Amino acid sequence: MNAPHPPKVAGIDSTVSTSAHTAAPASPASGPAPAVPAPHSPAPGALLQDRLAGWVSDLTTLHELTERLSRTSALDPALHELLRGGAALVGARRGLAVLEPADGDGPRTTLGLGLGPADLGHLETVPRAALPYDTSGAAETVHADLFAEDGLDPRHREVAARLGYAASYSLPLATESAGRLGAVVWLYDEPAEPHERRRHLAGLYVRHATEHLARLLEVERTRACVATLTGELLPARLPRVPGVQLAARHRTGPRGGGDWYDALPLPEAALGLSVGSVTGSGPSAVAAMGRLRASLRAYAVMEGEDPVAVLSDLELLLRLTEPARSATALFAYCEPAVRKVTLAGAGHSPPLLIGERRTEFAETSVSAPLGMLACWEAPSAEIQAEAGETVLLYTDGLLHRTGDPMDRAFARLHAAAAGVPRALRQDPGAVADHVLRAVLPDGLDAADSEEDVVLLAARFD
């Protein structure tokens, strides 16, 4: 008859193998055995050394996993790393992390390891009280053999059979300082559970992960607030002016920057266009941007036909009210009826003229940014556009995000504009999108970067 199999334990077995050297039994009739080591007695301290070696190995593994987790700088990568690291500790192959902050401010998300969107969708159909995890901050949850448990919810049993897992081990994402953030659960293909040593390590790892996630969550919320503030300070929609079509694209850095764009109808069927950038980042830069943009609109209404006067007034305001800041700016006074653009720039990159027969940068004079000199002044320049041509204004963030030297970045921008397909040239939004994708490939237009990006396209009929 075969001996019964011991219960299966997930993770690395922590038991120390018994030494092959055992002491010879003492004979009660002959008195105490002589003090001569038997050939099979354990070496002094061998068991302690084995235990110390195991502890050092565990601490080394835990250190490596926490180091990898600490290098993540966004919520999704951190959750993925948490799932991978925890799976290695508890001996699981699949799992999911559920982020549901108790304060209700969000963001809320669910990520899977070895589980696709359809699998996560099936789990969402399980009644909340029957899920294999608990986001209320309760202690660990162990289901060593789901199908042998009494009272398992029928829907949970059905989903577990469909997804092919038979056991689960869950830990809450909750600490005293971070609060309740959610839960993480690992799934086993067969009945199993992590032993005590693995549970201890997983608990330490998850507590560290919870603190790290709390910090990333705060950063994510701050970014969302700054992005909302920036969006509120920029035009909600662009005006409709006869003779010209407008489109704008804006990408905000993770800390929020001071780039802006604006389009303002002016008297006599004219149109004022502006782009600019305030030095610095964060809420203070966003606020300074809002103040400058509002002031520029006022100056444009009063003397928009003279772009140099508009920027001169803006420079004086900046020097008096924002002495610690500087800014680049470009203001263009457009007359759509005659397709004429008069512009002035302060330390800003020249506009790009995109048409069927030419793609060229407008010739503008080199000038200092606002607030850099005692008194800013630079001559204006004129652009005579043809029917169907697009004038593209942009901020330097478009060039900086490429990571190339400025001469190569300008060349890349020119090549992108020249390569706009003929079918897209009728739509200024399509032109801006094409330029954005071509200048910033591989998703760099959406990647985290310290630089804001602004494109403002005006197509003349």
Secondary structure, DSSP 8 states (H G I E B T S, - for coil): ---------BS--------S-------SSS-S--S---TT---TTHHHHHHHHHHHHHHHHHHHHHHHHHT--SHHHHHHHHHHHHHHHHT-SEEEEEE--TTS-S--EEEEES--HHHHHHHHTS-GGGSSS-TT----EEES-GGGSTT--HHHHHHHHHHT--EEEEEEEEETTTEEEEEEEEEESSS--B-HHHHHHHHHHHHHHHHHHHHHHHHHHHHHHHHHHHHHHS-SS---BTTEEEEEEEE--TT-EEEEEEEEEETTTEEEEEEEEEEEESHHHHHHHHHHHHHHHHHHHHHTT-HHHHHHHHHHHHHHH-TT--EEEEEEEEETTTTEEEEEEES----EEE-SS-EEE--------BTSSSS-----EEEE--TT-EEEEE-THHHHTT-S-HHHHHHHHHHHHHT--GGGTT-HHHHHHHHHHHHSTTTTTTS--S--EEEEEEEE-
